[in-house]
């Protein structure tokens, strides 16, 4: 297998400064809707990058669950590796890889915990099995076998067999307040179009084109 021969050209069109919205969240929502409308698999999937206290980066894929002018929201086990690293260092990077559309979006910012009320509202909107899985899984920690994991799942299923499943105290959400957002559109001959929005001190946004 000769992987250095794997390549393709990008032909779906470019991106000009005149096409961009003044606000990057507006631009993001436009691209997200286009990704959804295109039938793209998992259009809300994003890579979340955090850094350990020793400076070691770590990445994982989670689902975006809300976006507005305040930022980008996802939910997780608060005892997971990503949550523990964010508790020590709130800087974060998100990446949306919309390959089928020849697009990428990269977001850098700071995280803030969402309110318990917002976490509960989202938790109760999840399928019951997903709620139970949140209780059953000690995320990021070793588990000896899938059999044990299923035993834990069945135990909490029995425990919460009647009534609503309560919000775990170790589960909640993070809102990413963006400081920089980059939009990447593939271009012919590797001359891609890249535009970056930077947050100014007065909360306005400046836009620059980057070389590919």
C-alpha atoms as a printed R data frame, in Angstrom:
    type eleno elety resid chain resno       x      y      z
1   ATOM     1    CA   UNK     A     1   0.000  0.000  0.000
2   ATOM     2    CA   UNK     A     2   1.538  3.270 -1.174
3   ATOM     3    CA   UNK     A     3  -0.384  5.913  0.746
4   ATOM     4    CA   UNK     A     4   1.599  8.834 -0.657
5   ATOM     5    CA   UNK     A     5  -0.271  8.307 -3.950
6   ATOM     6    CA   UNK     A     6  -3.676  8.809 -2.322
7   ATOM     7    CA   UNK     A     7  -4.933 12.261 -3.253
8   ATOM     8    CA   UNK     A     8  -7.776 14.047 -5.002
9   ATOM     9    CA   UNK     A     9  -8.469 17.495 -6.328
10  ATOM    10    CA   UNK     A    10 -11.038 19.837 -4.778
11  ATOM    11    CA   UNK     A    11 -13.570 20.968 -7.342
12  ATOM    12    CA   UNK     A    12 -16.760 22.009 -5.533
13  ATOM    13    CA   UNK     A    13 -16.011 25.715 -5.659
14  ATOM    14    CA   UNK     A    14 -14.186 28.400 -3.757
15  ATOM    15    CA   UNK     A    15 -14.979 30.851 -0.990
16  ATOM    16    CA   UNK     A    16 -14.678 34.620 -1.336
17  ATOM    17    CA   UNK     A    17 -14.601 37.371  1.266
18  ATOM    18    CA   UNK     A    18 -17.848 38.797 -0.163
19  ATOM    19    CA   UNK     A    19 -19.692 35.545  0.613
20  ATOM    20    CA   UNK     A    20 -18.881 35.606  4.311
21  ATOM    21    CA   UNK     A    21 -21.285 36.804  6.982
22  ATOM    22    CA   UNK     A    22 -20.014 39.522  9.303
23  ATOM    23    CA   UNK     A    23 -20.536 37.214 12.293
24  ATOM    24    CA   UNK     A    24 -18.815 33.797 12.284
25  ATOM    25    CA   UNK     A    25 -21.632 32.054 14.165
26  ATOM    26    CA   UNK     A    26 -24.027 33.125 11.401
27  ATOM    27    CA   UNK     A    27 -21.575 31.754  8.837
28  ATOM    28    CA   UNK     A    28 -21.190 28.533 10.831
29  ATOM    29    CA   UNK     A    29 -24.945 28.021 11.047
30  ATOM    30    CA   UNK     A    30 -25.206 28.469  7.277
31  ATOM    31    CA   UNK     A    31 -22.549 25.828  6.636
32  ATOM    32    CA   UNK     A    32 -23.988 23.492  9.283
33  ATOM    33    CA   UNK     A    33 -27.431 23.682  7.696
34  ATOM    34    CA   UNK     A    34 -25.906 22.956  4.290
35  ATOM    35    CA   UNK     A    35 -24.092 19.951  5.767
36  ATOM    36    CA   UNK     A    36 -27.376 18.683  7.216
37  ATOM    37    CA   UNK     A    37 -29.296 19.304  3.995
38  ATOM    38    CA   UNK     A    38 -26.641 17.460  1.963
39  ATOM    39    CA   UNK     A    39 -27.327 14.254  3.866
40  ATOM    40    CA   UNK     A    40 -23.812 14.186  5.297
41  ATOM    41    CA   UNK     A    41 -23.301 11.506  7.944
42  ATOM    42    CA   UNK     A    42 -22.973 12.938 11.456
43  ATOM    43    CA   UNK     A    43 -22.896 16.626 10.450
44  ATOM    44    CA   UNK     A    44 -22.729 17.692 14.115
45  ATOM    45    CA   UNK     A    45 -19.734 15.463 14.905
46  ATOM    46    CA   UNK     A    46 -16.682 17.451 15.952
47  ATOM    47    CA   UNK     A    47 -13.207 16.702 17.220
48  ATOM    48    CA   UNK     A    48 -12.597 18.161 20.678
49  ATOM    49    CA   UNK     A    49  -8.962 18.798 21.596
50  ATOM    50    CA   UNK     A    50  -7.770 19.407 25.153
51  ATOM    51    CA   UNK     A    51  -4.371 19.544 26.853
52  ATOM    52    CA   UNK     A    52  -3.150 17.687 29.936
53  ATOM    53    CA   UNK     A    53  -1.346 19.451 32.808
54  ATOM    54    CA   UNK     A    54   1.887 18.081 31.300
55  ATOM    55    CA   UNK     A    55   1.088 19.694 27.944
56  ATOM    56    CA   UNK     A    56   0.095 16.489 26.130
57  ATOM    57    CA   UNK     A    57  -2.762 17.044 23.643
58  ATOM    58    CA   UNK     A    58  -5.727 14.687 23.465
59  ATOM    59    CA   UNK     A    59  -8.562 14.442 20.942
60  ATOM    60    CA   UNK     A    60 -11.925 12.729 20.743
61  ATOM    61    CA   UNK     A    61 -15.133 13.083 18.715
62  ATOM    62    CA   UNK     A    62 -18.323 14.345 20.365
63  ATOM    63    CA   UNK     A    63 -21.591 15.766 19.054
64  ATOM    64    CA   UNK     A    64 -22.463 19.452 19.012
65  ATOM    65    CA   UNK     A    65 -25.791 19.876 20.789
66  ATOM    66    CA   UNK     A    66 -26.454 23.615 20.643
67  ATOM    67    CA   UNK     A    67 -24.997 26.740 19.102
68  ATOM    68    CA   UNK     A    68 -25.937 30.395 19.494
69  ATOM    69    CA   UNK     A    69 -24.227 33.749 19.876
70  ATOM    70    CA   UNK     A    70 -22.833 32.630 23.257
71  ATOM    71    CA   UNK     A    71 -21.006 29.628 21.852
72  ATOM    72    CA   UNK     A    72 -20.965 25.911 21.044
73  ATOM    73    CA   UNK     A    73 -22.356 23.393 23.554
74  ATOM    74    CA   UNK     A    74 -21.578 19.714 24.150
75  ATOM    75    CA   UNK     A    75 -22.259 17.348 27.052
76  ATOM    76    CA   UNK     A    76 -20.081 14.761 28.763
77  ATOM    77    CA   UNK     A    77 -19.212 12.872 31.913
78  ATOM    78    CA   UNK     A    78 -17.623 15.470 34.184
79  ATOM    79    CA   UNK     A    79 -15.154 12.875 35.474
80  ATOM    80    CA   UNK     A    80 -13.911 12.024 31.972
81  ATOM    81    CA   UNK     A    81 -10.423 12.888 30.775
82  ATOM    82    CA   UNK     A    82 -11.605 15.828 28.675
83  ATOM    83    CA   UNK     A    83 -13.637 17.313 31.510
84  ATOM    84    CA   UNK     A    84 -10.776 16.946 33.981
85  ATOM    85    CA   UNK     A    85  -8.342 18.564 31.564
86  ATOM    86    CA   UNK     A    86 -10.761 21.418 30.867
87  ATOM    87    CA   UNK     A    87 -11.173 21.979 34.599
88  ATOM    88    CA   UNK     A    88  -7.423 22.670 34.790
89  ATOM    89    CA   UNK     A    89  -7.051 24.431 31.443
90  ATOM    90    CA   UNK     A    90 -10.222 25.907 29.878
91  ATOM    91    CA   UNK     A    91  -8.636 26.406 26.457
92  ATOM    92    CA   UNK     A    92 -10.133 24.162 23.792
93  ATOM    93    CA   UNK     A    93 -10.151 23.538 20.057
94  ATOM    94    CA   UNK     A    94 -13.041 22.153 17.997
95  ATOM    95    CA   UNK     A    95 -12.848 20.825 14.438
96  ATOM    96    CA   UNK     A    96 -15.693 19.983 12.031
97  ATOM    97    CA   UNK     A    97 -14.441 17.767  9.145
98  ATOM    98    CA   UNK     A    98 -17.099 18.052  6.437
99  ATOM    99    CA   UNK     A    99 -15.010 16.185  3.852
100 ATOM   100    CA   UNK     A   100 -17.854 15.452  1.432
101 ATOM   101    CA   UNK     A   101 -18.418 19.199  1.042
102 ATOM   102    CA   UNK     A   102 -14.669 19.893  0.904
103 ATOM   103    CA   UNK     A   103 -15.038 22.060  3.993
104 ATOM   104    CA   UNK     A   104 -13.588 22.310  7.458
105 ATOM   105    CA   UNK     A   105 -14.290 24.626 10.401
106 ATOM   106    CA   UNK     A   106 -11.824 25.101 13.258
107 ATOM   107    CA   UNK     A   107 -12.792 26.863 16.481
108 ATOM   108    CA   UNK     A   108 -10.548 27.978 19.319
109 ATOM   109    CA   UNK     A   109 -11.907 29.332 22.568
110 ATOM   110    CA   UNK     A   110 -12.534 28.970 26.274
111 ATOM   111    CA   UNK     A   111 -15.039 26.667 27.962
112 ATOM   112    CA   UNK     A   112 -17.610 27.465 30.621
113 ATOM   113    CA   UNK     A   113 -19.899 24.985 32.370
114 ATOM   114    CA   UNK     A   114 -23.531 25.265 31.323
115 ATOM   115    CA   UNK     A   115 -26.156 25.567 34.030
116 ATOM   116    CA   UNK     A   116 -27.572 22.517 35.788
117 ATOM   117    CA   UNK     A   117 -30.987 23.494 34.449
118 ATOM   118    CA   UNK     A   118 -29.719 23.406 30.855
119 ATOM   119    CA   UNK     A   119 -27.951 20.092 31.466
120 ATOM   120    CA   UNK     A   120 -31.117 18.593 32.925
121 ATOM   121    CA   UNK     A   121 -33.233 19.836 30.025
122 ATOM   122    CA   UNK     A   122 -30.930 18.199 27.511
123 ATOM   123    CA   UNK     A   123 -30.480 15.022 29.604
124 ATOM   124    CA   UNK     A   124 -34.246 14.461 29.723
125 ATOM   125    CA   UNK     A   125 -34.458 14.891 25.934
126 ATOM   126    CA   UNK     A   126 -32.098 11.937 25.363
127 ATOM   127    CA   UNK     A   127 -33.418  8.415 24.689
128 ATOM   128    CA   UNK     A   128 -33.862  6.465 27.912
129 ATOM   129    CA   UNK     A   129 -31.086  4.033 26.965
130 ATOM   130    CA   UNK     A   130 -28.655  6.950 26.552
131 ATOM   131    CA   UNK     A   131 -29.644  8.288 29.961
132 ATOM   132    CA   UNK     A   132 -28.966  4.872 31.477
133 ATOM   133    CA   UNK     A   133 -25.611  4.636 29.686
134 ATOM   134    CA   UNK     A   134 -24.546  7.919 31.284
135 ATOM   135    CA   UNK     A   135 -25.114  6.328 34.703
136 ATOM   136    CA   UNK     A   136 -23.517  2.992 33.777
137 ATOM   137    CA   UNK     A   137 -20.265  4.194 32.219
138 ATOM   138    CA   UNK     A   138 -17.341  5.550 34.250
139 ATOM   139    CA   UNK     A   139 -16.101  7.329 31.157
140 ATOM   140    CA   UNK     A   140 -12.376  7.252 30.367
141 ATOM   141    CA   UNK     A   141 -11.585  4.819 33.180
142 ATOM   142    CA   UNK     A   142 -10.522  1.178 32.660
143 ATOM   143    CA   UNK     A   143 -13.236 -1.494 32.506
144 ATOM   144    CA   UNK     A   144 -12.297 -5.171 32.533
145 ATOM   145    CA   UNK     A   145 -14.770 -6.368 29.915
146 ATOM   146    CA   UNK     A   146 -17.841 -5.463 27.898
147 ATOM   147    CA   UNK     A   147 -19.711 -8.051 29.963
148 ATOM   148    CA   UNK     A   148 -19.060 -6.016 33.098
149 ATOM   149    CA   UNK     A   149 -20.160 -2.837 31.312
150 ATOM   150    CA   UNK     A   150 -23.441 -4.504 30.332
151 ATOM   151    CA   UNK     A   151 -23.919 -5.748 33.886
152 ATOM   152    CA   UNK     A   152 -23.579 -2.167 35.114
153 ATOM   153    CA   UNK     A   153 -26.031 -1.000 32.452
154 ATOM   154    CA   UNK     A   154 -28.595 -3.634 33.431
155 ATOM   155    CA   UNK     A   155 -28.148 -2.771 37.111
156 ATOM   156    CA   UNK     A   156 -28.982  0.911 36.577
157 ATOM   157    CA   UNK     A   157 -31.798 -0.089 34.231
158 ATOM   158    CA   UNK     A   158 -33.324 -2.081 37.061
159 ATOM   159    CA   UNK     A   159 -32.633  0.681 39.601
160 ATOM   160    CA   UNK     A   160 -34.426  3.318 37.498
161 ATOM   161    CA   UNK     A   161 -37.135  1.058 36.093
162 ATOM   162    CA   UNK     A   162 -39.901  3.378 37.297
163 ATOM   163    CA   UNK     A   163 -40.230  7.126 36.818
164 ATOM   164    CA   UNK     A   164 -37.791  9.595 35.324
165 ATOM   165    CA   UNK     A   165 -34.087  8.901 35.362
166 ATOM   166    CA   UNK     A   166 -32.348 11.607 37.436
167 ATOM   167    CA   UNK     A   167 -29.504 13.724 36.122
168 ATOM   168    CA   UNK     A   168 -26.200 12.274 37.372
169 ATOM   169    CA   UNK     A   169 -24.215 14.741 39.456
170 ATOM   170    CA   UNK     A   170 -21.137 13.763 37.402
171 ATOM   171    CA   UNK     A   171 -22.675 14.659 34.046
172 ATOM   172    CA   UNK     A   172 -23.130 18.065 32.430
173 ATOM   173    CA   UNK     A   173 -22.323 20.421 29.590
174 ATOM   174    CA   UNK     A   174 -19.653 22.821 28.410
175 ATOM   175    CA   UNK     A   175 -20.126 25.934 26.320
176 ATOM   176    CA   UNK     A   176 -17.198 26.933 24.113
177 ATOM   177    CA   UNK     A   177 -16.910 30.713 23.907
178 ATOM   178    CA   UNK     A   178 -15.142 31.229 20.558
179 ATOM   179    CA   UNK     A   179 -12.116 33.485 20.261
180 ATOM   180    CA   UNK     A   180 -11.157 32.428 16.749
181 ATOM   181    CA   UNK     A   181 -13.079 30.587 13.991
182 ATOM   182    CA   UNK     A   182 -11.553 29.484 10.693
183 ATOM   183    CA   UNK     A   183 -13.508 28.443  7.601
184 ATOM   184    CA   UNK     A   184 -11.697 26.266  5.045
185 ATOM   185    CA   UNK     A   185 -12.998 25.511  1.553
186 ATOM   186    CA   UNK     A   186 -11.034 23.160 -0.700
187 ATOM   187    CA   UNK     A   187  -9.640 24.666 -3.907
188 ATOM   188    CA   UNK     A   188  -8.128 23.365 -7.141
189 ATOM   189    CA   UNK     A   189  -4.385 22.652 -7.172
190 ATOM   190    CA   UNK     A   190  -4.285 22.816 -3.380
191 ATOM   191    CA   UNK     A   191  -4.978 26.566 -3.474
192 ATOM   192    CA   UNK     A   192  -7.596 26.306 -0.767
193 ATOM   193    CA   UNK     A   193  -9.609 29.255  0.542
194 ATOM   194    CA   UNK     A   194  -9.133 29.972  4.245
195 ATOM   195    CA   UNK     A   195 -10.699 32.798  6.225
196 ATOM   196    CA   UNK     A   196 -10.204 33.356  9.934
197 ATOM   197    CA   UNK     A   197 -12.393 35.434 12.259
198 ATOM   198    CA   UNK     A   198 -10.647 36.841 15.344
199 ATOM   199    CA   UNK     A   199 -12.537 38.256 18.331
200 ATOM   200    CA   UNK     A   200 -11.605 41.849 19.148
201 ATOM   201    CA   UNK     A   201 -11.574 43.444 22.605
202 ATOM   202    CA   UNK     A   202 -14.858 45.241 21.823
203 ATOM   203    CA   UNK     A   203 -16.414 41.825 20.952
204 ATOM   204    CA   UNK     A   204 -16.552 42.613 17.227
205 ATOM   205    CA   UNK     A   205 -14.877 40.293 14.713
206 ATOM   206    CA   UNK     A   206 -12.058 40.940 12.250
207 ATOM   207    CA   UNK     A   207 -11.657 38.737  9.171
208 ATOM   208    CA   UNK     A   208  -8.468 37.825  7.331
209 ATOM   209    CA   UNK     A   209  -7.663 35.533  4.433
210 ATOM   210    CA   UNK     A   210  -4.953 32.949  5.178
211 ATOM   211    CA   UNK     A   211  -2.599 31.355  2.665
212 ATOM   212    CA   UNK     A   212  -3.437 27.678  2.111
